């Protein structure tokens, strides 16, 4: 049961009250997963740069330490995601990210035609670009882990040479770097989105402008589906 209209927590929960002009976008668990994954990814990229770029490697030194930190930050990268699966809100958002709606195709057509108005780019809780990014980065991380393990344990898959694993690992590392820079650019262009990830709340006006289908879908699902998901999303 919801405590107030639009609230996302059960009645009696000791949480920040949700006002009429604020909407709960992310739970505490989701924000912690995002933050922990971001720090681990940053560790991977920084240590990779210290190993890959000659001038930076000479400046930092301590190659063995950089290798160790890089290996373990990479191998633990999925841990926040796996822990996040304990959260109903996190699981509900994974289902949203994994589901393409008709309006998501409209969003992509608007991007191709360089139409930037919110009316031309309808979106639910996540727009089509965010869904594509989430799917791509999840797949890229799995490939990076696989090729990294092949480099770490050279006898793991004898049919694949270490040179091939290094080539794929390096190319994909550059691709992830550029995609993450694009992700950060989009985040810095949208202070309200950053506020939602930092505090869990966003303004209702922002939601209605850029994610107009989200609240509409929640109202439609209010009487159906998993009660736990309705409370936590």
N, C-alpha and C positions, 0 to 999 in steps of 0.2 A: 504494500500500500504506500502511496506517495504522501509525503507530509504536506506539500503545497503543490499548486498547479505548476507543472514543469520541473518539479524537483526530481532529483535523480537518486536520492537515498531513502531508505525506509524511515518511517516516523520514529522519532526518538533518537536517531543517530546524531552523535555529537560532531556535526560538520558545519562548515560555513553556510549560513542561510542563503538561499537563492532568491534574489529579488526579481521583480517583473522584468527589469531591463537587462538581466544577466541570465546566461544559459550555461549549465554544466556541460563542458565539452569532453574533458578527460578526467578519469579517476586518478587517485594518487598512485595506484599501481601502474597505470599506463604511463604516467609522467616519469616514474622511476625507471621503467623499462627503457623509455626513450633516452633518458639521461645516461643511464649506465651503458647502453649500447653506443651512444655518441662518444663517451669517454674512451671506451675500448677501441672504437674505430679510429679515434684520434691517435691513440697510442700506436695502433698498427701503422698508420700513415706516417707519423713522426719518426718512429724507429726504422720504418722502411726507407725513408728519405736519408736517415743517418747511415744506412747501409749501402744505399744505391748511388747517392750523389757524392762523388769524390771529395770536393772541397768541404762539404758538411761532415763527411766521415772523418776527415783529418782534423776538423775543428773540434768535434765531439770526442773522438777516440772511443775507448772502452767498447770495442766491437763485440766482444763476447757478451757483455751486459745487454747491448742493443739487440743482439740475436735472441737472447733468452727472453727479454721483454716482448719482442715482436712475436716469437713463437707462442708464448703463453697468452698474450692478449688476443691473438688470433684464434687459438683453440678454445678460449672461454667466451668468444663473441656470442655464441648462441645461448649462453646461460641465462642472461636477462629475459630473452624471449621464452625460454622453457619455463622459467619461474613465473612469467607473466600469464602463462596458460592457466594458472591457478585462479586468475581473476575473471569472473563472468563478464565484466566490462571489456577486458582485453579480448576475450574470445568473441564477443559480439562485434567488436570493431574489426577483427580479422575476417569475420563473415562479410561485413560491409566492403572491406577492401577486396575481397575475392569475388564480388558480385558486380557485374557490369549491367547497368540499366540502359534503357533507350535514350534517356537524356545524357548519358555519358558519351554516347556516339555524337550527339548534338554538340557537346562540349568540344570534342576532338575536331569536328568539322569547323567550328568557330575558330579554333586555334589555327587550323590550316588556312583559313580565310582571313586571319589576323583581325578577327572581330573581338574586341576586348570588353564590350559592355557586359555587365552581369546578366542581363536578360538573354544575351546570346550564349551564355555559358552556364546553364543550369547545373546544379550539383546537389547531391545529398550531403551527408556528413563529410564525405571525402569526394573531391572532384576526380575526374577521369585521370588527370595528370598525377595526382597523388596515388591513385590505385596502380597506375603503370610503374611509377617510381618504386612503390613498396614491393611489387612483384619482381622487378628487375634487381633491386638491391638484395632481396632475399636469395634469388638464384645466384647472383654474383658472389655473395658471401659463401655459399655452399661450394662453388667451384674453387674459390680462393682457399677454403679449408682443405679441399681434396688435393689440390696441387701442392699446397704447403705441406701436407702430411707426406706426399710422395717425395718432396725434397728433404723432409726431416728423417723419414724412414725409407731409405733408398731401396730396400728389398721388399717394400710393401706390395708393389705391383711391378714385377720385373719386365712385363711386356711394354711398359711406358718408360721411356728414358728420362733421366733427370733433366736433360737439356730441354726436352719438350715441356716438362712440368714448369721449369723456370720461365720459358718463353710465354706460356699461357698465363702464368702467375704475374709476370711483369706487365704484359699488355693489359690484363684485366685490372691490375692495380692503377694504371694510368687512367683507364676508363672510369673506375670508381672515383678517383680523385676529381675528375672533371664533373661527373654527375653530382658528387657531394657539394662541389663549389656552386653548381647551379641550384641545388637544394637550399644551401645557405643564402644565396642571393635572393631567392623567392621568400625565404623567411624574413630577411632584413627589410624587404619591401613591404611586408605586412606586419605591422606592430601588433595588431589584434590577434593574429595567429600565434605570435610569440607569447603574448599574454595568456592565451589559452593553454599553451604548453607549460608555461611557468606557474600559473595559478589554478588551472583547470577550468576557468570561467571565461566566457567571451560575451560581448554585448549582443543583445537580441537583434539590434539593427544590423550588425555585421552578418549575423546568421541569415537574416531575411534577405540581405542583399547578395551575398556570395554563396550561400548554401541553402537556398530557399526550399529545396525538396526535403531537407533533413527533418525539420519540425513537422512538416506535413506528413511524412512517412511515419514519424513517431506517434502522431495523433491517430493515424490509421491503424497502427499496430497496438494501440493502447489497450484494446480489449482482446488481443490475441497474442499467441507466441509464448515464450518462456517468461514467467513472471520475474525470475532473477535477472534476465537480460533487460527487461523493461525497467527494473529498479536501478540498474547500474549503468546503463548507457546514457 
